[in-house]
Amino acid sequence: MISQVTFNKDENSAECDSFYFQHYGTLCRHVFCIFRKHNVTRIPSKYILRRWLKDLIPTEQLKKKFARGDWTDETNVAANDMFRILYECISKVNNDPIKLEELHNQMKEMNKNLDEECNEPMNKVDVLNKFLGVTSEQVVKIKNPILAKTKGSGTHSRIKSAKEKTQIQATKVQRRCGKCHQAAPHNARTCNQVYSKK
């Protein structure tokens, strides 16, 4: 397949009919060949989308260790010290299951009390929404898909094998002939023909 690239030297731009940049956000090899042919040594800034840059997430957000609240240097120092103390406590009672369970219960009770005192309890979804700066709908309406009828649906029957058909036929009581009064696979009309063949 041959692709056609339109190059504008004044604007230093190129458009390929493969629309690779519109689909994936990166330039295709056809555009790079044209850039190389016209001695374009740097990719134009309009072709470098923000999602490929290092500063996609603000530096302030990367430095934040905790999602809730506005943290300062003092609060970060206090939080790091609390982590150190907690780690030391766990290390001290690590070999004693009873004391470890007591420490665990105390931490859960403290966490429960903090949740009751906290003005805005946040779950994981709220934390992600606040971090991304978006809002999610509380009620999501999803309709049930339309059921597609498959071949044979509604008959409530399945295809029987030849063996099964033979077994069912063997259990059926054969009708008696109206002429010879025998249980045979013929009737009064074909009775003489059957015996004449014999």
ABEGO torsion letter per residue (X at the ends): XBBBBBBBAAAGBBBBAAGAAAAAGBBBAAAAAAAAAAGBABBBAAABBAAABAAABBAAAAABABABEBBBAAAAAAAAAAAAAAAAAAAAAAABAAAAAAAAAAAAAAAAAAAAABABBBBAAAAAAAAAGBBBBABBBBBBBBBBBBBGBGAGBBBBBAAAAAAAAAABBBBBBAAAGBBBABBAAAAAAAAAAX
